[in-house]
């Protein structure tokens, strides 16, 4: 059950802590049983245990490997200080290293400017930034290529699921 409050970085809603009401737990359990049945059916049709199907699903569709957006923005901010400071009201000048409060304000304004795209912008920028430091060995390049292919396949699957 989600709360309306946002976490400290304002990236996502915070979650209610503690015990959930019995009716809600019953609803979750019913849904979980349906999900388990889908995994079991898919596994049986492919000769795999349902746990393996679940693990594969989690690797492909969970956002557990997604970068922390605040960390992405901090790196972005560091490489684009002047552009990001220009987001501050009234041409506010900053001497020295910008404080965390100033970065937070710039981040808030960045998200306001790109409300539907800021996650994609930061994740894409992070991938690009990682490519700048690409390894020189063939194995490192193969690994990076494999990661890019996996991310592209994931994006295509999402587009197909949501008919985008």
N, C-alpha and C positions, 0 to 999 in steps of 0.2 A: 504494500500500500504506500503510495507516494505522498509526500508532503508537498505543499506549495513552496516551501523554502528552497533556496539554492545552496549548493555547497560553497565553500570558501572561495573557490575560483570562479563561481557562477557558471560552471560548465554543464552541470546537470542537476536535476532535482535531488534533494537529499531524501533518504528513505526513513520511514518510521521504524523505530527500534522497539524491541520488546515483542511480546506475544501477540499474535494476530487473533482476531475473533474466530470462534469455532466455525461460523457459517462461511467465512472467507477461506479458512483452511480446507473445508469440505469442497468448496468450489475449485481451489487450487489442486487438491488431490484428484478430483474428477478429471481436470484438464491434464494433469501429469499422467494419469492412467491412459488417456487417449494418445498422448505423445509416445508413451512406452509401447502402446499397441502399434503405432505407425512404425516405430523403429524396429519392433519385432517382425512385423510383416515385411518390411524392406530387407531386413537381415535374412529372413527365411528365403526370400526370393533370390538372394545373392549368395546364400550359403555362409553367412556371417552371423556371429552372435550379436544380439541387439546392443550390447555395451560397446562393441566396436563401431557400430553404426552411429551411436550417440557420440562417441569420441571423435569420429570423423566429422560429424555435424558441428560439434563444438569448435574444432580446428578451423573449419571453413567459414562458419557463419557467426561465431561469437566475436565480439570486439575486444576480447581480452588482450589481444596483441596490439591494439590500437595505441598510438602514442598519446601521452598526456598532453592535452591541448595547451595547457598553460606552459609546459616546458617547450613545446613547439613554438608557441608565440614568443617566449623569452629568447629563443635562439633567433627567430625571425627579427625580433626587435633589435637585437644586438647587431645584426647585419644591415638593418634599415633604420637606424636611430633617427636620422633627420626626417625621413618620411613619416615615421610613427609619431614623433614629437609634434609634427605639424597638425596632428589630430587634436591637440590640446586647444582649448578655447582662447581666442584673442592673441594668438601668436606667442603664448607663454614661453619664456626663455628658461632653459635649464642649464645651469653651470655644473660641470663635473659629471659624475655618473648619476643617471636618473635613479631616483629612489624607487622602491617597490610600489609605493602608492602611485607614483607617476606612471609606472608600467601598467599597473592595474587599470588606471584611468584610460590609458591608450588602448589597452586590450578591450575594455568595455566599449569604447568608441569604434574599434575595429569590428567588433561583433555587431554593433548597431548599423554600421555601414554595409555589412555583408551578412544580414541575419540568416539567410537560407544557405549561404555558401561558405561561411567562415571555416567550418570543419573541413570541407573539401580543399579550400585554399591552403590551410595550414598543413594538412596531411600531404597534399601534392608538393608543397614547398619543401617539406621535410624529406620526401623522396628525392626531389631534385638536389637538395643540399647533400644528401647522402651520396648521390651520384657524382658530385663534384670531387669527393674524396675516394673515388673508385680505386679499388686495388689494381695492382699491375699484373698479378699472376692470372693465368688462364682459369684456374680453379676459382679464384675470387670473382672473376667476371662471370663464370658459369653460374655461380651461386646467386649473384645479383640478378642475372637474367632470369633464372628460375623463380626468384622472388617476384620479379616484375610480371612474369607470365601468370603466376598464381594470383597476384592482385588484380590483373586484368580479367582473368577468368571469373574471379569473385564479383567484380563490377558488372560483367556481362550477365552473370546469373541473377544478380539483384535486379538489373534492368528488365530481365525476362520475367521474373516473378512479379514485379510491380508494373509490368507493361509500359516501361518508359521508353 
